[in-house]
Every structure is written in C-alpha cells, then in structure tokens.
Amino acid sequence: MDMGGPLEESAIEAHGVGRRYRRGWALRDCSFRLPAGRICGLVGPNGAGKTTLMSIAANLLEPTEGTLTVFGAEPRSAEAGRRTAFLAQEKPLFKRFTVAETLRLGRELNPGWDQRAAEQIVRAGNVPLHARIGTLSGGQRTRVAFALAFGKRPDLLLLDEPMS
C-alpha cells in the first residue's frame, strides 16, 4: 500500500548477513534496516558479532553470506567509503606522526574534510598539535582518533566500543 510519501533512505540495510571463521560463526542471519538520520546503539554480549557487523559495514570484512548496503551501495563502493567513518576499538594511529601530521593525513585523504572541527576536538582536550601520537596518553589518542572520524564529516559514523 502506497502511503503517499517517499521511502526513507537507509543508512544500513542487512539481509541475512553472516561471517564465518574457522572456529565458527561470528555473526549469523543478521537482518535489519537503519534509517538515515538516526542514532542507534548496538548492544549484546561479548562475542555476539557487534564488531564483525560494523567491520562489514566499514568494508574491513566481507560477509560469508547475505548482503549489506550502506546508503544503498556496497560497503566497498567509493560512495559508501566517502559517506562512512569507522572508529575501531583499538584506534590505530601512526605513532611517529605528530597530531598535526595526523590531521593533515585526514585532510589529504578526505575531500569533505573539516579541519576546523578536527582541530577543535583536539584542542578541547588540550592535546598539543606538535606532539607525536606515540607520546600521548590513551585518552589523548582517543581524542585524535575521534577528530579523524568527525573531521571526515561522514553521513554514517560507526563507533566500536566508544566508551573504552
């Protein structure tokens, strides 16, 4: 039945998504639709497949079965990559880069980069721009990683264990 209005865009749509490793299934038969413009928390016990699902959406893993789209496109597409940012639990950063060099990397790799927003996040935590990433505390490194994710100005921001 047509309700008269356009369908709401989906940020993520998953249909029967699963990921199998040698030891067994990390994620199985996952189906859902997340409308764009929403905030969603993914909760579940350890080993439930939360990180696996986000890694598939962020194009870090391929599903073993099923399909997942990001704004209607495959996660590996340029469109999905441009519109998505993923902040992993381990927050991988180049330890020898300075904070300023790290933000420059973000600027060079992301066409819609917002330098002002990224620098504000770093400065709000009193993180020196000249400091090397390897010399920062865990909390300071998290702030730099957040600056990279938010500076991209993504339409979909995936945060794995954002409170850690």
MDAnalysis code that builds the backbone (N, CA, C; Angstrom):
import MDAnalysis as mda
import numpy as np

u = mda.Universe.empty(492, n_residues=164, atom_resindex=np.repeat(np.arange(164), 3), trajectory=True)
u.add_TopologyAttr("name", ["N", "CA", "C"] * 164)
u.add_TopologyAttr("resid", np.arange(1, 165))
u.add_TopologyAttr("resname", ["MET", "ASP", "MET", "GLY", "GLY", "PRO", "LEU", "GLU", "GLU", "SER", "ALA", "ILE", "GLU", "ALA", "HIS", "GLY", "VAL", "GLY", "ARG", "ARG", "TYR", "ARG", "ARG", "GLY", "TRP", "ALA", "LEU", "ARG", "ASP", "CYS", "SER", "PHE", "ARG", "LEU", "PRO", "ALA", "GLY", "ARG", "ILE", "CYS", "GLY", "LEU", "VAL", "GLY", "PRO", "ASN", "GLY", "ALA", "GLY", "LYS", "THR", "THR", "LEU", "MET", "SER", "ILE", "ALA", "ALA", "ASN", "LEU", "LEU", "GLU", "PRO", "THR", "GLU", "GLY", "THR", "LEU", "THR", "VAL", "PHE", "GLY", "ALA", "GLU", "PRO", "ARG", "SER", "ALA", "GLU", "ALA", "GLY", "ARG", "ARG", "THR", "ALA", "PHE", "LEU", "ALA", "GLN", "GLU", "LYS", "PRO", "LEU", "PHE", "LYS", "ARG", "PHE", "THR", "VAL", "ALA", "GLU", "THR", "LEU", "ARG", "LEU", "GLY", "ARG", "GLU", "LEU", "ASN", "PRO", "GLY", "TRP", "ASP", "GLN", "ARG", "ALA", "ALA", "GLU", "GLN", "ILE", "VAL", "ARG", "ALA", "GLY", "ASN", "VAL", "PRO", "LEU", "HIS", "ALA", "ARG", "ILE", "GLY", "THR", "LEU", "SER", "GLY", "GLY", "GLN", "ARG", "THR", "ARG", "VAL", "ALA", "PHE", "ALA", "LEU", "ALA", "PHE", "GLY", "LYS", "ARG", "PRO", "ASP", "LEU", "LEU", "LEU", "LEU", "ASP", "GLU", "PRO", "MET", "SER"])
u.atoms.positions = np.array([
    [0.839, -1.181, 0.000],
    [0.000, 0.000, 0.000],
    [0.881, 1.240, 0.000],
    [0.677, 2.131, -0.928],
    [1.458, 3.357, -1.039],
    [0.946, 4.375, -0.033],
    [1.829, 4.843, 0.826],
    [1.445, 5.807, 1.857],
    [1.575, 7.249, 1.353],
    [1.954, 7.417, 0.110],
    [1.996, 8.745, -0.474],
    [3.325, 9.459, -0.369],
    [4.206, 9.053, 0.523],
    [5.486, 9.728, 0.687],
    [6.631, 8.886, 0.192],
    [7.796, 9.512, -0.037],
    [8.966, 8.749, -0.478],
    [9.477, 7.862, 0.649],
    [10.085, 6.758, 0.283],
    [10.691, 5.882, 1.280],
    [11.874, 6.590, 1.917],
    [12.015, 6.409, 3.193],
    [13.124, 6.988, 3.925],
    [14.414, 6.278, 3.527],
    [15.476, 7.046, 3.280],
    [16.764, 6.464, 2.914],
    [17.303, 5.622, 4.070],
    [17.904, 4.497, 3.724],
    [18.521, 3.636, 4.733],
    [20.001, 3.939, 4.831],
    [20.487, 4.124, 6.061],
    [21.925, 4.251, 6.267],
    [22.562, 2.877, 6.090],
    [21.944, 1.855, 6.698],
    [22.421, 0.479, 6.565],
    [21.216, -0.430, 6.381],
    [21.356, -1.379, 5.471],
    [20.380, -2.462, 5.326],
    [21.140, -3.770, 5.257],
    [20.739, -4.696, 6.115],
    [21.372, -6.017, 6.148],
    [20.309, -7.077, 5.925],
    [20.631, -8.054, 5.095],
    [19.714, -9.154, 4.794],
    [20.470, -10.473, 4.940],
    [20.211, -11.184, 6.030],
    [20.820, -12.493, 6.245],
    [22.332, -12.477, 6.324],
    [22.901, -11.412, 6.855],
    [24.359, -11.265, 6.889],
    [24.967, -12.220, 7.914],
    [26.034, -12.875, 7.496],
    [26.778, -13.758, 8.381],
    [28.253, -13.727, 8.042],
    [29.064, -14.024, 9.036],
    [30.513, -14.107, 8.840],
    [31.020, -15.326, 9.602],
    [31.649, -16.220, 8.868],
    [32.164, -17.450, 9.452],
    [33.689, -17.432, 9.438],
    [34.256, -17.871, 10.535],
    [35.695, -18.086, 10.648],
    [35.912, -19.583, 10.839],
    [37.136, -20.015, 10.889],
    [37.426, -21.439, 11.086],
    [36.780, -22.001, 12.344],
    [36.776, -21.199, 13.391],
    [36.251, -21.672, 14.680],
    [34.724, -21.662, 14.733],
    [34.079, -21.047, 13.761],
    [32.613, -20.997, 13.746],
    [32.102, -19.643, 13.305],
    [30.820, -19.422, 13.522],
    [30.158, -18.200, 13.096],
    [30.363, -17.083, 14.114],
    [30.826, -15.930, 13.641],
    [30.933, -14.742, 14.487],
    [29.625, -13.949, 14.417],
    [28.918, -14.104, 13.310],
    [27.659, -13.400, 13.078],
    [26.833, -14.275, 12.151],
    [25.539, -14.391, 12.429],
    [24.726, -15.289, 11.610],
    [23.328, -14.740, 11.449],
    [22.838, -14.744, 10.196],
    [21.464, -14.393, 9.861],
    [21.025, -13.053, 10.450],
    [21.838, -12.042, 10.239],
    [21.557, -10.696, 10.752],
    [20.816, -9.901, 9.685],
    [19.621, -9.451, 10.018],
    [18.810, -8.661, 9.093],
    [18.209, -7.477, 9.844],
    [18.364, -6.297, 9.288],
    [17.769, -5.096, 9.872],
    [17.878, -3.947, 8.874],
    [17.175, -2.867, 9.191],
    [17.237, -1.635, 8.405],
    [17.396, -0.478, 9.377],
    [18.435, 0.332, 9.180],
    [18.658, 1.520, 9.988],
    [18.397, 2.738, 9.110],
    [17.299, 3.462, 9.354],
    [17.025, 4.651, 8.552],
    [18.107, 5.721, 8.745],
    [18.365, 6.484, 7.718],
    [19.331, 7.578, 7.804],
    [18.832, 8.610, 8.810],
    [19.753, 9.308, 9.419],
    [19.407, 10.364, 10.350],
    [19.082, 9.888, 11.746],
    [19.355, 8.651, 12.053],
    [19.051, 8.082, 13.371],
    [20.327, 7.788, 14.128],
    [20.197, 7.704, 15.425],
    [21.286, 7.257, 16.286],
    [20.880, 5.889, 16.797],
    [21.786, 4.944, 16.690],
    [21.475, 3.567, 17.058],
    [22.609, 3.001, 17.900],
    [22.252, 2.342, 18.975],
    [23.238, 1.646, 19.794],
    [23.140, 0.157, 19.533],
    [24.259, -0.462, 19.295],
    [24.320, -1.898, 19.039],
    [24.821, -2.558, 20.321],
    [23.942, -3.303, 20.985],
    [24.311, -3.908, 22.257],
    [24.165, -5.422, 22.193],
    [24.957, -6.087, 22.987],
    [24.906, -7.536, 23.058],
    [26.102, -8.037, 23.833],
    [26.081, -9.318, 24.187],
    [27.200, -9.879, 24.960],
    [28.476, -9.962, 24.120],
    [29.601, -10.124, 24.798],
    [30.869, -10.331, 24.103],
    [30.726, -11.516, 23.161],
    [31.270, -11.378, 21.972],
    [31.223, -12.465, 21.006],
    [29.935, -12.556, 20.218],
    [29.046, -11.570, 20.377],
    [27.757, -11.609, 19.668],
    [27.876, -11.196, 18.205],
    [28.989, -10.572, 17.815],
    [29.188, -10.174, 16.427],
    [29.056, -8.689, 16.162],
    [29.052, -7.873, 17.203],
    [28.891, -6.429, 17.026],
    [30.039, -5.828, 16.200],
    [31.269, -6.125, 16.587],
    [32.426, -5.603, 15.854],
    [32.481, -6.177, 14.447],
    [32.125, -7.441, 14.302],
    [32.099, -8.065, 12.980],
    [31.118, -7.341, 12.074],
    [29.923, -7.048, 12.577],
    [28.918, -6.339, 11.783],
    [29.421, -4.961, 11.369],
    [29.985, -4.211, 12.311],
    [30.494, -2.881, 11.970],
    [31.663, -2.967, 10.995],
    [32.497, -3.982, 11.123],
    [33.625, -4.155, 10.195],
    [33.137, -4.473, 8.788],
    [32.046, -5.195, 8.662],
    [31.458, -5.455, 7.340],
    [30.913, -4.154, 6.766],
    [30.204, -3.377, 7.576],
    [29.647, -2.103, 7.112],
    [30.743, -1.123, 6.722],
    [31.898, -1.199, 7.397],
    [33.020, -0.287, 7.122],
    [33.970, -0.818, 6.053],
    [33.617, -1.927, 5.422],
    [34.415, -2.529, 4.358],
    [35.766, -3.061, 4.836],
    [35.828, -3.503, 6.069],
    [37.043, -4.140, 6.572],
    [36.952, -5.653, 6.489],
    [35.720, -6.164, 6.400],
    [35.467, -7.598, 6.261],
    [34.403, -7.811, 5.198],
    [34.453, -8.958, 4.549],
    [33.401, -9.374, 3.619],
    [32.485, -10.348, 4.356],
    [31.192, -10.248, 4.140],
    [30.322, -11.258, 4.753],
    [30.500, -12.604, 4.063],
    [30.349, -13.673, 4.826],
    [30.373, -15.021, 4.260],
    [29.058, -15.304, 3.556],
    [27.981, -14.751, 4.100],
    [26.661, -14.919, 3.495],
    [25.857, -13.644, 3.692],
    [24.846, -13.485, 2.850],
    [23.953, -12.338, 2.957],
    [24.506, -11.098, 2.286],
    [23.740, -10.012, 2.383],
    [24.132, -8.740, 1.776],
    [23.951, -7.607, 2.771],
    [24.805, -6.626, 2.661],
    [24.716, -5.424, 3.468],
    [24.994, -4.247, 2.558],
    [24.171, -3.208, 2.670],
    [24.398, -1.984, 1.900],
    [24.484, -0.794, 2.842],
    [25.243, 0.199, 2.414],
    [25.406, 1.453, 3.130],
    [24.910, 2.550, 2.195],
    [23.814, 3.199, 2.566],
    [23.159, 4.192, 1.711],
    [22.881, 3.615, 0.325],
    [22.470, 2.352, 0.303],
    [22.080, 1.686, -0.934],
    [23.234, 1.143, -1.761],
    [24.459, 1.330, -1.315],
    [25.631, 0.889, -2.079],
    [26.401, -0.174, -1.291],
    [27.177, -0.965, -1.997],
    [28.042, -1.938, -1.326],
    [29.081, -1.195, -0.497],
    [29.442, -1.736, 0.667],
    [30.433, -1.055, 1.510],
    [31.750, -0.760, 0.792],
    [32.135, -1.585, -0.194],
    [33.413, -1.361, -0.889],
    [33.328, -0.269, -1.955],
    [32.142, 0.267, -2.200],
    [31.988, 1.304, -3.225],
    [32.586, 2.632, -2.753],
    [32.967, 3.456, -3.706],
    [33.508, 4.779, -3.387],
    [32.467, 5.622, -2.661],
    [31.208, 5.501, -3.067],
    [30.117, 6.256, -2.442],
    [30.004, 5.926, -0.957],
    [29.980, 4.632, -0.630],
    [29.878, 4.225, 0.777],
    [31.121, 4.667, 1.556],
    [32.281, 4.515, 0.962],
    [33.523, 4.921, 1.629],
    [33.573, 6.399, 1.931],
    [33.059, 7.204, 1.019],
    [33.042, 8.647, 1.209],
    [32.096, 9.056, 2.332],
    [31.019, 8.298, 2.496],
    [29.961, 8.681, 3.436],
    [30.082, 8.030, 4.814],
    [31.079, 7.160, 4.998],
    [31.188, 6.385, 6.231],
    [32.531, 6.619, 6.912],
    [32.505, 6.703, 8.241],
    [33.729, 6.725, 9.051],
    [33.578, 5.668, 10.128],
    [34.668, 4.971, 10.418],
    [34.667, 3.904, 11.408],
    [35.766, 4.164, 12.416],
    [35.385, 4.235, 13.678],
    [36.365, 4.387, 14.747],
    [36.450, 3.054, 15.470],
    [37.531, 2.328, 15.211],
    [37.724, 0.993, 15.769],
    [38.084, 1.070, 17.247],
    [37.838, -0.004, 17.944],
    [38.133, -0.071, 19.378],
    [39.620, 0.175, 19.647],
    [40.495, -0.368, 18.798],
    [41.934, -0.222, 19.045],
    [42.506, 1.101, 18.557],
    [41.723, 1.908, 17.846],
    [42.113, 3.242, 17.394],
    [43.514, 3.277, 16.780],
    [43.704, 2.608, 15.650],
    [45.038, 2.561, 15.041],
    [45.466, 3.924, 14.488],
    [46.587, 4.394, 14.968],
    [47.169, 5.660, 14.514],
    [48.663, 5.439, 14.301],
    [49.268, 6.268, 13.458],
    [50.710, 6.184, 13.229],
    [51.435, 6.847, 14.395],
    [52.151, 6.062, 15.194],
    [52.763, 6.555, 16.427],
    [53.851, 7.592, 16.204],
    [54.490, 7.563, 15.037],
    [55.580, 8.522, 14.784],
    [55.084, 9.845, 14.211],
    [53.839, 9.891, 13.778],
    [53.264, 11.132, 13.262],
    [52.947, 12.064, 14.431],
    [53.027, 13.357, 14.164],
    [52.526, 14.316, 15.141],
    [51.006, 14.397, 14.983],
    [50.373, 15.047, 15.934],
    [48.923, 15.246, 15.842],
    [48.606, 16.055, 14.590],
    [49.369, 17.104, 14.333],
    [49.143, 17.938, 13.149],
    [49.302, 17.124, 11.862],
    [50.327, 16.259, 11.807],
    [50.527, 15.412, 10.628],
    [49.372, 14.426, 10.454],
    [48.850, 13.931, 11.566],
    [47.714, 13.007, 11.516],
    [46.489, 13.709, 10.956],
    [46.237, 14.927, 11.396],
    [45.095, 15.683, 10.868],
    [45.312, 16.046, 9.404],
    [46.564, 16.310, 9.035],
    [46.854, 16.590, 7.617],
    [46.552, 15.360, 6.771],
    [46.890, 14.178, 7.270],
    [46.583, 12.940, 6.570],
    [45.073, 12.829, 6.354],
    [44.308, 13.119, 7.395],
    [42.855, 13.111, 7.266],
    [42.377, 14.083, 6.204],
    [42.960, 15.259, 6.188],
    [42.590, 16.295, 5.201],
    [42.930, 15.850, 3.777],
    [44.099, 15.244, 3.596],
    [44.536, 14.824, 2.261],
    [43.711, 13.659, 1.714],
    [43.217, 12.797, 2.610],
    [42.505, 11.590, 2.175],
    [40.994, 11.758, 2.076],
    [40.462, 12.868, 2.576],
    [39.012, 13.037, 2.632],
    [38.585, 14.355, 2.007],
    [37.894, 14.291, 0.856],
    [37.517, 15.510, 0.133],
    [36.627, 16.462, 0.938],
    [35.767, 15.954, 1.806],
    [34.873, 16.819, 2.574],
    [35.408, 17.181, 3.947],
    [36.715, 17.101, 4.129],
    [37.361, 17.271, 5.426],
    [37.052, 18.632, 6.049],
    [36.801, 18.623, 7.358],
    [36.537, 19.844, 8.127],
    [37.676, 20.038, 9.118],
    [38.687, 20.771, 8.698],
    [39.889, 20.984, 9.515],
    [39.555, 21.686, 10.825],
    [38.674, 22.654, 10.754],
    [38.318, 23.418, 11.955],
    [37.702, 22.500, 13.017],
    [36.773, 21.657, 12.608],
    [36.126, 20.738, 13.557],
    [37.141, 19.771, 14.154],
    [38.023, 19.223, 13.316],
    [39.029, 18.272, 13.799],
    [39.966, 18.945, 14.810],
    [40.423, 20.138, 14.501],
    [41.330, 20.845, 15.416],
    [40.618, 21.236, 16.706],
    [39.340, 21.592, 16.640],
    [38.599, 21.944, 17.849],
    [38.492, 20.752, 18.797],
    [38.267, 19.567, 18.250],
    [38.180, 18.359, 19.082],
    [39.509, 18.109, 19.782],
    [40.605, 18.253, 19.055],
    [41.934, 18.032, 19.626],
    [42.250, 19.102, 20.672],
    [41.992, 20.354, 20.337],
    [42.312, 21.444, 21.263],
    [41.447, 21.407, 22.522],
    [40.204, 20.957, 22.400],
    [39.312, 20.873, 23.561],
    [39.861, 19.898, 24.604],
    [40.685, 18.961, 24.178],
    [41.310, 18.015, 25.101],
    [42.719, 18.406, 25.482],
    [43.118, 19.634, 25.125],
    [44.471, 20.130, 25.420],
    [45.548, 19.204, 24.881],
    [45.322, 18.656, 23.688],
    [46.305, 17.796, 23.037],
    [47.169, 18.684, 22.141],
    [48.476, 18.751, 22.395],
    [49.344, 19.609, 21.577],
    [49.456, 19.094, 20.139],
    [49.302, 19.986, 19.187],
    [49.383, 19.608, 17.773],
    [50.770, 19.121, 17.384],
    [51.809, 19.563, 18.092],
    [53.181, 19.164, 17.752],
    [53.599, 17.836, 18.399],
    [52.777, 17.299, 19.297],
    [53.132, 16.054, 19.997],
    [53.029, 14.856, 19.065],
    [53.936, 13.908, 19.235],
    [53.870, 12.656, 18.475],
    [52.805, 11.764, 19.098],
    [52.073, 11.049, 18.246],
    [50.988, 10.174, 18.691],
    [51.491, 9.173, 19.735],
    [52.684, 8.625, 19.541],
    [53.234, 7.631, 20.459],
    [53.499, 8.147, 21.856],
    [53.565, 9.469, 22.036],
    [53.832, 10.043, 23.363],
    [52.544, 10.408, 24.099],
    [51.405, 10.287, 23.434],
    [50.137, 10.698, 24.031],
    [49.574, 9.626, 24.957],
    [48.761, 10.054, 25.902],
    [48.054, 9.107, 26.771],
    [46.965, 8.415, 25.953],
    [46.401, 7.360, 26.497],
    [45.325, 6.652, 25.807],
    [44.138, 7.553, 25.524],
    [43.773, 8.384, 26.477],
    [42.657, 9.308, 26.283],
    [42.942, 10.341, 25.206],
    [44.185, 10.823, 25.156],
    [44.558, 11.793, 24.120],
    [44.533, 11.150, 22.737],
    [45.016, 9.903, 22.635],
    [44.967, 9.197, 21.344],
    [43.522, 8.989, 20.910],
    [42.650, 8.677, 21.864],
    [41.228, 8.528, 21.537],
    [40.672, 9.827, 20.988],
    [41.055, 10.933, 21.570],
    [40.575, 12.237, 21.098],
    [41.050, 12.507, 19.663],
    [42.291, 12.162, 19.353],
    [42.801, 12.348, 17.987],
    [42.039, 11.445, 17.016],
    [41.782, 10.207, 17.426],
    [41.019, 9.292, 16.575],
    [39.605, 9.824, 16.341],
    [38.964, 10.361, 17.379],
    [37.648, 10.984, 17.217],
    [37.730, 12.158, 16.251],
    [38.788, 12.951, 16.356],
    [38.951, 14.099, 15.451],
    [39.038, 13.629, 14.001],
    [39.746, 12.524, 13.756],
    [39.828, 11.981, 12.399],
    [38.454, 11.539, 11.895],
    [37.712, 10.859, 12.756],
    [36.393, 10.367, 12.356],
    [35.419, 11.520, 12.115],
    [35.360, 12.467, 13.032],
    [34.418, 13.577, 12.899],
    [34.849, 14.566, 11.826],
    [36.161, 14.749, 11.644],
    [36.654, 15.674, 10.621],
    [36.259, 15.261, 9.214],
    [36.041, 13.991, 9.030],
    [35.609, 13.479, 7.722],
    [34.192, 13.936, 7.376],
    [33.429, 14.332, 8.384],
    [32.029, 14.742, 8.232],
    [31.210, 13.653, 7.548],
    [31.248, 12.443, 8.108],
    [30.539, 11.334, 7.470],
    [29.029, 11.409, 7.685],
    [28.302, 10.778, 6.800],
    [26.860, 10.629, 6.975],
    [26.563, 9.469, 7.917],
    [27.497, 8.512, 8.003],
    [27.372, 7.366, 8.897],
    [28.657, 7.242, 9.700],
    [28.535, 7.349, 11.004],
    [29.681, 7.240, 11.894],
    [29.517, 5.982, 12.730],
    [30.415, 5.021, 12.552],
    [30.391, 3.756, 13.277],
    [31.433, 3.814, 14.376],
    [31.000, 3.674, 15.623],
    [31.904, 3.746, 16.771],
    [31.904, 2.388, 17.468],
    [33.055, 1.706, 17.472],
    [33.171, 0.409, 18.129],
    [33.714, 0.644, 19.541],
    [32.925, 0.289, 20.534],
    [33.291, 0.484, 21.947],
    [33.693, 1.945, 22.192],
    [32.797, 2.885, 21.909],
    [33.166, 4.303, 22.023],
    [33.501, 4.756, 23.445],
    [33.081, 4.011, 24.451],
    [33.356, 4.404, 25.826],
    [34.684, 3.839, 26.338],
    [35.345, 3.000, 25.544],
    [36.602, 2.396, 26.024],
    [37.764, 3.352, 25.879],
])
